[in-house]
Each structure stands twice: as structure tokens, then as C-alpha cells.
Amino acid sequence: MRGDEDTDVGRLIIKGPDQPGVVAAVSGALSRAGANIVSLDQFSSDPEGGRFFQRTEFHLPNLQVRRAELEDVIAEEVGAKFGLHCTMLEVKRRKRTAIMVSKLDHCLMDLLWRHRRGELAIDVTMVISNHPDLSEEVRRFGIPFFHVPVAKGAKPEAEREQMKLLKGNVDLVVLARYMQILSGDFLEELAVPIINIHHSFLPAFMGASPYQRAKERGVKLIGATAHYVTEDLDEGPIIEQDVIRVSHAMSTKALQRFGADVERQVLARAVGWHAEDRVLRDGNSTVVF
Ligand SMILES: Nc1nc2c(c(=O)[nH]1)N[C@@H](CN(C=O)c1ccc(C(=O)N[C@@H](CCC(=O)O)C(=O)O)cc1)CN2
């Protein structure tokens, strides 16, 4: 879909108790408004009535003018009638995204290259790092780089500086091998989704040095996991994972090199799917359309 066609494309995300009649109500309300459904994905957790998830994209001429009216109709005929949570989005509005990084550049650079090529439906508005190493690389992309050091014992002060940059200015934060644990207070105050790439196939090798521990364990597969960040380290809802075969002959450094390619691909897929509202939270899991 070319950018100029996005203007009249809307997206409707629905979650809540599953029950007969929901799909008919959504399609009826959209068709009565003159909207054409261009894609529809749904999942029911239990045929007998569990949790319902739906992602619908539709084309409606003059969407920007008619959006509020349609939102009211959906809220009444779907949300209120069935007790469902309904969110309407305009596809053309891209998510303002900050990337946080430490010293390793592979995930950051991959995202910036894909962003420059228009492969990710996000607007990268800044990069924040606790080290200065990558400033020139980032500035070559014309993206602001902010160095916010995190001194030992001074994490609250650093998080206050980060919050000044982020609060109200971003819709998404991506941790591209950012090696600092974010406090619960920070997560609560920022209150936007944060995606992290962990360099192991979770739940294996949570925490620090997963490649070294994988080598010591003699694994034949290593992997990467992209997940939403919660206060519980590396335990947030998983968005995407992948693995690659390794052998006994590979050193820890070789595992890191091979693993880096998996990390980049997994993170890019997760960010891209989130950007297109394809990832719906389901408790500590996700539904990915
Ligand atoms: N609240 C959360 N914060 C972060 C998460 C998360 O899941 N929840 N993921 C990490 C990323 N990560 C592993 O993928 C990770 C990063 C850093 C550490 C760690 O022990 N950091 C030390 C400082 C280390 C240093 O100074 O180099 C610390 O923060 O005290 C563990 C796991 C990102 N944040």
C-alpha cells in the first residue's frame, strides 16, 4: 500500500469476551458507514466462549472527516453492546519511536537501515544511549542522538533525564541491546509499549551472558526473543522468536556473531508487526496477526 493510499485506511482493534454476533456487528457497522473491509483477522481462545481478538483494516473515503462519527457508532453498536474494548486507528499515522541502545550497534543499525528504506511503519524520532560511542553513526541518518550516562548508583537521575526526552513525545520505545534494567516507576510513568530484544530463546538463559551460558551448556540451537518489557526482567509478553543451529566447534564469540543476525531479524519483525498493530496483548502472552 503506497503512502498516498493510507489516508483513507482505518484500522479497528477489538478485544474482549467472545460471543456470537460480534463479527456481524463490526462488519454491519462498517458497511452501513460505507466502509470497505480490506482485511480481517480474528482469534477466539475457546469455541465455547473465551477471549476474542480482531484486527480489521477498512477503506473509508474522507476517513479523517468521518472518523469521530464512525468511532461513536462502533463504541455503541460493538463496544457497549458486547462489552468489548475497541480502538480505531488511522493507518497513515505512524508510531513515533525512540530507540535506546548501549554499545552494541547491530540491532540499532539494522532498524535504522530498514527505517530509511521505508520497511518499518514507524517514525524514529530519537536515539538515546548510555554511551557516546554510536552518536556519529546515528547522526548520519539525520536522527537526534542523546547521550544519557547511567552512573553506578545514579539510575533514578538518568531515568529522569530519559523521561524528559520521552514523555509525551513517543508512542513506542525499542531497546536495541540497551543494557540497563528499567525501573518499574519508569515503565509506569512512560506508559507506552517498550520492546526489548533478548539474546536467547526465552525462557532459556534469561538474564546476563546468555551466549556464554549456552556455550557452557553445549546447546545445538541458539536464538533471540523480542518481548514487551515489564518490571520482571525478560519475562514480558513474547512477540517473536527465532533460532539458528550451532555446533560444538563454535566459540562463544562465534555464537555471539551468529546470534546477532537472529537478534536483528527477530527485533525487526517484532517492531514491524507492532507498528502495524498486529500484536495484541493476551495477559502475559500475545496474539500476532
Ligand atoms: N524492566 C526491564 N528492563 C529491561 C528489560 C526487561 O525485560 N525489563 N530487558 C533488558 C535487556 N536485558 C536482557 O535482554 C538486560 C539488560 C541489562 C541487564 C543488567 O543486569 N544490567 C545492569 C547493568 C549492566 C551494565 O552496567 O552494563 C543493571 O541494569 O543494573 C540484564 C538484562 C533491558 N532492560
The ligand as an SDF file (V2000), in Angstrom:
LIG
                    3D

 34 36  0  0  0  0  0  0  0  0999 V2000
   12.3610   -3.6000   33.3580 N   0  0  0  0  0  0  0  0  0  0  0  0
   13.0670   -4.2040   32.3640 C   0  0  0  0  0  0  0  0  0  0  0  0
   14.1830   -3.6160   31.8940 N   0  0  0  0  0  0  0  0  0  0  0  0
   14.9050   -4.2310   30.8990 C   0  0  0  0  0  0  0  0  0  0  0  0
   14.5000   -5.4900   30.3970 C   0  0  0  0  0  0  0  0  0  0  0  0
   13.2990   -6.0800   30.9100 C   0  0  0  0  0  0  0  0  0  0  0  0
   12.8680   -7.1720   30.4800 O   0  0  0  0  0  0  0  0  0  0  0  0
   12.6190   -5.4100   31.8910 N   0  0  0  0  0  0  0  0  0  0  0  0
   15.3070   -6.1460   29.4540 N   0  0  0  0  0  0  0  0  0  0  0  0
   16.7030   -5.6810   29.4500 C   0  0  0  0  0  0  0  0  0  0  0  0
   17.6430   -6.2590   28.4450 C   0  0  0  0  0  0  0  0  0  0  0  0
   18.4680   -7.2740   29.0870 N   0  0  0  0  0  0  0  0  0  0  0  0
   18.4250   -8.5160   28.5330 C   0  0  0  0  0  0  0  0  0  0  0  0
   17.9010   -8.6650   27.4090 O   0  0  0  0  0  0  0  0  0  0  0  0
   19.2710   -6.9790   30.2170 C   0  0  0  0  0  0  0  0  0  0  0  0
   19.9960   -5.7920   30.2450 C   0  0  0  0  0  0  0  0  0  0  0  0
   20.7650   -5.4570   31.3550 C   0  0  0  0  0  0  0  0  0  0  0  0
   20.8570   -6.3080   32.4390 C   0  0  0  0  0  0  0  0  0  0  0  0
   21.6640   -5.8840   33.6290 C   0  0  0  0  0  0  0  0  0  0  0  0
   21.9410   -6.6700   34.5210 O   0  0  0  0  0  0  0  0  0  0  0  0
   22.0380   -4.5780   33.6560 N   0  0  0  0  0  0  0  0  0  0  0  0
   22.7380   -3.9520   34.8240 C   0  0  0  0  0  0  0  0  0  0  0  0
   23.8310   -3.0090   34.3700 C   0  0  0  0  0  0  0  0  0  0  0  0
   24.8320   -3.7040   33.4770 C   0  0  0  0  0  0  0  0  0  0  0  0
   25.8780   -2.6830   32.9620 C   0  0  0  0  0  0  0  0  0  0  0  0
   26.0870   -1.6620   33.6450 O   0  0  0  0  0  0  0  0  0  0  0  0
   26.4560   -2.9540   31.9040 O   0  0  0  0  0  0  0  0  0  0  0  0
   21.7200   -3.0690   35.5850 C   0  0  0  0  0  0  0  0  0  0  0  0
   20.7930   -2.5120   34.9480 O   0  0  0  0  0  0  0  0  0  0  0  0
   21.9310   -2.9040   36.7880 O   0  0  0  0  0  0  0  0  0  0  0  0
   20.1500   -7.5130   32.4170 C   0  0  0  0  0  0  0  0  0  0  0  0
   19.3720   -7.8560   31.3010 C   0  0  0  0  0  0  0  0  0  0  0  0
   16.7290   -4.1780   29.3020 C   0  0  0  0  0  0  0  0  0  0  0  0
   16.0280   -3.6240   30.4000 N   0  0  0  0  0  0  0  0  0  0  0  0
  1  2  1  0
  2  3  2  0
  2  8  1  0
  3  4  1  0
  4  5  2  0
  4 34  1  0
  5  6  1  0
  5  9  1  0
  6  7  2  0
  6  8  1  0
  9 10  1  0
 10 11  1  0
 10 33  1  0
 11 12  1  0
 12 13  1  0
 12 15  1  0
 13 14  2  0
 15 16  1  0
 15 32  2  0
 16 17  2  0
 17 18  1  0
 18 19  1  0
 18 31  2  0
 19 20  2  0
 19 21  1  0
 21 22  1  0
 22 23  1  0
 22 28  1  0
 23 24  1  0
 24 25  1  0
 25 26  2  0
 25 27  1  0
 28 29  2  0
 28 30  1  0
 31 32  1  0
 33 34  1  0
M  END
$$$$
